[in-house]
Each structure stands twice: as C-alpha cells, then as structure tokens.
Amino acid sequence: MPYADILREQVDAMSHALIAAIPGIAIAICVLLLTWLVSRAAVRITSRITNRTSLRQDLRQLSETLVRLGIWLIGLMIAAAIVMPGLTPASLVAGLGIGAVAIGFAFQDIFENFLAGVLIMLREKMQIGDAVEVDGILGKVERITLRETHIRQFSNELTILPNSTIFKNPVKILTDAPIRRNEIVVGVSYDTDLAKAESTIRKALDRLSSIEQQRGIDIYAQEFNSSSIDFLVRWWTDTGKNDFLGVKSEVVFTVKQALDDAGIEIPFPYVTHTFKDDVPVSLPAANAA
C-alpha cells in the first residue's frame, strides 16, 4: 500500500487548510487586540463613573471586573466564530454548556470562590478598611477580589483567605460601630467594704473623658474568688476618637490608683498547692509552680 503517498496527501491537505485559515487567524488576533483595547477603555470609563458615585470601593472593583469579563467573553466568541466559520451561536452555546459541566468539576473551588467574592462585594457589611476576625485571623481588610480577600493582621503579617472561607464562616466585624464596650475584672480583699469599693471605682471612672459617660458605667460584684471578691467593670468608648486598648490601659491605671488612695487592697491570688506534715500550705500563685 502506498503509505507514503497517503501520508503526503494528508500533510498537503493540512498545510493547505492551515494556509487557508491564516487570514481568519490574523483577523481573530486583530479582534482579540481590539477586545483588549476596548476592555481597557471600558474599565477606565466605568472607573470614572463609579468614582463619582457613593459606591463602596469593593463594589467599584466588582463593576470594573464584570465589565472587563463581559467584553472579553464577547471578543472571544467573535474570534472563535472567525477562525471556525462553521461555528454557529447555537453550537457555541451547546459547546459551552457541555464544557461548563467539565470545567465546573475541574475548577469547582475556583468558581466557588468567584461566586463567594461576588456575594461578599454585594453585601453591605465587611468593607475595605474594616477590622475583622474570621477563622482565627484578626486584622484589617486591605483588598477584596473575586477570588480572595487580603487581611493585614495587627502584627503586620498579610493573610490571604479564599472568599469561600469568609462566606462560610462567621465574621466578627470589630469596626461596624465606632462605640464599643470593654471590661476588666477587679478583685478586692474579703474584709473590704464592697459599697465603698464600688463607689471608689465609679468615681474614678467618672473622671475619664475617654469613656462614653452618657452610656453609663456598669460595676457588678461578680463572684467569690479564692482570695478576693471580684467586680466586673464595663464601660463604652468611641474608637473613632480613642484607642480601644489605650482606654483599657487608662482604666486599669486609674482604678489601681483610686483603690490605693482609698486604702482598699487588691489581694495577691493564693493557691492551696502543697502539703507540709499533712497540713495544706497556701502559696502565692507566682510560686505555686
């Protein structure tokens, strides 16, 4: 059998087909180049329009991404129709439907993060600049994309979380409201006049301008501890004006000074830890180990 002739005929046919397709390929490349230019121009126009509105930054990014994606889909479909003239819109849609199933299984995580990113950008809560805590990560949201969210931890490490993780897990937004409550536990000795201790703590905190006085200060005798009676002290502070942890430090300093001035003891915790001659001996907690 003339295998060489058959092979030569096949190569000739493929070369002729390739030569015949070169004009279409060249036009398709021009279409893709034009698509790239149109996409850039459309994104710039979209950016100018959204910058004049009150849209959040993440929604602006979403608008630009969707515009770019839509233009590229149209450009790719036109280029494919030019390269393959027999490709009709019906066959293209059918092919996309079959391919979508295969691609969906292969890139399930990617599409999951993509859809989660769209939903995260559409909801009002958790914007860029918010301090959040999610999945054990505490920090400030720096960027939200369609695939991932960048969170800058307060220790300055950058953590990149998949959007599906943020969408599926509870998210604590620390900066949703500027006025936040904080608390400390203050222990006083058992021989203390509790009413006097409560009054001393309240008077000391009433003088602090960093506390939202109109919201009130809560002081509760909470429990009988091993070496003290514990008060739970709660207050509110405006984090837009004051440092959250700084106010807590100021409260601790102020309460300690006020109790010292009033002669009220803050006892050192004792732990019944060891035995001597079968008699329990209480040791300070610092020496208990």
JONORZI-V768185 format. One record per residue. SS is DSSP state (helix for helix, strand for strand, loop for the rest). PHI is phi in degrees with one decimal (* if undefined). NEAR is the number of other C-alpha atoms within 12 Angstrom. Layout:
SS_PHI_NEAR / SS_PHI_NEAR
This chain:
loop_*_6 / loop_-77.0_8 / helix_-62.2_9 / helix_-65.0_10 / helix_-66.5_11 / helix_-63.8_12 / helix_-62.9_13 / helix_-64.1_13 / helix_-64.9_14 / helix_-64.5_14 / helix_-65.7_14 / helix_-62.4_14 / helix_-63.4_14 / helix_-67.1_14 / helix_-67.9_14 / helix_-63.5_13 / helix_-65.1_17 / helix_-66.0_16 / helix_-63.0_14 / helix_-66.9_15 / helix_-86.5_18 / helix_-57.6_17 / helix_-58.9_16 / helix_-64.4_22 / helix_-64.3_23 / helix_-62.6_19 / helix_-65.5_21 / helix_-63.7_25 / helix_-62.9_21 / helix_-63.5_20 / helix_-63.3_28 / helix_-65.2_26 / helix_-64.2_19 / helix_-64.2_22 / helix_-60.7_28 / helix_-62.7_23 / helix_-66.1_18 / helix_-63.1_23 / helix_-61.3_27 / helix_-62.4_21 / helix_-65.3_18 / helix_-65.4_25 / helix_-65.0_29 / helix_-63.0_21 / helix_-63.6_19 / helix_-60.7_25 / helix_-62.8_26 / helix_-64.2_17 / helix_-67.4_16 / helix_-69.4_21 / helix_-67.4_20 / loop_-86.4_13 / loop_-101.9_13 / loop_-97.3_11 / loop_-64.5_21 / loop_-67.1_23 / helix_-63.3_27 / helix_-67.1_34 / helix_-70.5_33 / helix_-63.5_31 / helix_-62.3_29 / helix_-63.3_32 / helix_-61.1_30 / helix_-64.2_29 / helix_-66.2_29 / helix_-67.0_23 / helix_-63.5_25 / helix_-61.8_27 / helix_-64.9_22 / helix_-63.1_20 / helix_-65.5_27 / helix_-67.3_26 / helix_-62.9_20 / helix_-64.2_22 / helix_-61.7_27 / helix_-66.3_24 / helix_-65.0_28 / helix_-65.7_28 / helix_-63.2_26 / helix_-65.4_26 / helix_-67.0_23 / helix_-71.3_25 / helix_-68.0_27 / loop_-117.0_23 / loop_-58.9_18 / loop_-76.3_12 / loop_-79.4_18 / loop_-102.3_17 / helix_-57.7_17 / helix_-65.5_13 / helix_-66.4_18 / helix_-66.1_21 / helix_-64.6_14 / helix_-62.7_14 / helix_-63.7_17 / helix_-65.0_17 / helix_-65.8_14 / helix_-67.6_14 / helix_-66.5_16 / helix_-63.1_17 / helix_-64.6_15 / helix_-64.7_13 / helix_-65.6_16 / helix_-61.4_16 / helix_-70.1_14 / helix_-72.2_13 / loop_-121.0_15 / helix_-60.9_16 / helix_-64.2_19 / helix_-64.1_20 / helix_-68.0_23 / helix_-62.8_25 / helix_-66.8_27 / helix_-62.6_28 / helix_-65.8_24 / helix_-62.6_29 / helix_-63.1_34 / helix_-61.6_29 / helix_-66.9_26 / helix_-64.7_33 / helix_-69.4_34 / helix_-76.8_23 / loop_-76.1_17 / loop_-77.1_17 / loop_-81.8_25 / loop_58.7_37 / loop_-101.5_32 / loop_-62.8_30 / loop_102.6_25 / loop_-73.9_28 / strand_-91.1_29 / strand_-132.5_31 / strand_-133.2_27 / strand_-145.4_31 / loop_53.2_22 / loop_81.1_17 / strand_-101.0_29 / strand_-117.7_26 / strand_178.6_32 / strand_-109.7_32 / strand_-72.3_37 / strand_-99.1_28 / strand_-157.1_30 / strand_-126.9_39 / loop_-113.7_36 / loop_-74.9_33 / loop_-114.9_30 / strand_-151.0_31 / strand_-124.2_38 / strand_-98.1_32 / strand_-120.6_36 / strand_-89.7_26 / strand_-67.6_23 / loop_-68.1_17 / loop_-89.0_12 / loop_83.0_14 / loop_-78.2_15 / strand_-99.6_19 / strand_-114.7_25 / strand_-106.5_26 / strand_-108.6_33 / strand_-62.1_30 / helix_-61.4_34 / helix_-63.8_30 / helix_-64.7_25 / helix_-69.1_35 / helix_-72.2_28 / helix_-89.1_18 / loop_-107.0_17 / loop_-62.1_16 / strand_-119.2_27 / strand_-94.5_22 / strand_-98.0_26 / loop_-75.4_26 / loop_-106.4_25 / loop_-62.5_21 / loop_-126.7_18 / loop_-68.9_20 / strand_-90.4_24 / strand_-126.9_27 / strand_-100.6_26 / strand_-135.4_27 / strand_-155.7_25 / strand_-139.6_28 / strand_-111.8_28 / strand_-117.4_37 / strand_-101.3_35 / strand_-124.3_39 / loop_-67.9_26 / loop_-68.5_20 / loop_-89.2_18 / loop_-80.7_22 / loop_-73.1_19 / helix_-63.7_26 / helix_-62.8_17 / helix_-65.6_18 / helix_-63.8_36 / helix_-63.1_32 / helix_-64.1_24 / helix_-64.0_29 / helix_-65.0_42 / helix_-64.7_30 / helix_-62.2_22 / helix_-66.1_28 / helix_-76.8_36 / helix_-64.0_25 / loop_-88.1_19 / loop_-85.5_26 / loop_-76.5_19 / loop_-77.6_27 / loop_-98.1_34 / loop_-74.3_28 / helix_-65.0_22 / helix_-67.3_15 / helix_-86.3_16 / loop_87.3_17 / loop_-119.9_30 / strand_-101.5_27 / strand_-131.7_26 / strand_-124.9_25 / strand_-72.6_24 / strand_-95.2_21 / strand_-163.8_17 / strand_-90.1_16 / loop_-92.7_21 / loop_-62.6_20 / loop_-133.5_24 / loop_-156.4_27 / strand_-102.1_29 / strand_-97.0_28 / strand_-103.5_30 / strand_-96.1_24 / strand_-112.8_31 / strand_-123.8_31 / strand_-151.2_34 / strand_-116.9_31 / strand_-142.3_34 / strand_-89.4_26 / loop_-72.4_25 / loop_-73.4_16 / loop_-109.2_16 / loop_-129.9_22 / loop_-76.2_19 / helix_-59.4_26 / helix_-73.5_19 / helix_-64.1_18 / helix_-66.0_30 / helix_-62.3_29 / helix_-61.6_19 / helix_-63.8_24 / helix_-63.7_36 / helix_-62.0_25 / helix_-59.4_20 / helix_-67.4_24 / helix_-65.2_36 / helix_-60.9_28 / helix_-65.4_21 / helix_-65.3_27 / helix_-67.0_32 / helix_-63.7_19 / helix_-64.9_16 / loop_-87.1_22 / loop_71.3_18 / loop_-97.3_29 / loop_-83.3_27 / loop_-100.8_28 / loop_-70.9_24 / loop_-78.0_21 / loop_-66.6_23 / strand_-113.2_20 / strand_-130.2_21 / strand_-72.2_19 / strand_-122.4_17 / strand_-137.4_18 / strand_-126.9_13 / strand_-133.7_11 / loop_55.4_7 / loop_64.2_7 / strand_-114.4_10 / strand_-64.6_12 / strand_-117.5_15 / strand_-84.6_20 / strand_-115.3_19 / strand_-57.4_18 / helix_-58.8_17 / helix_-67.1_12 / helix_-104.2_14 / loop_-64.0_15 / loop_-69.5_10
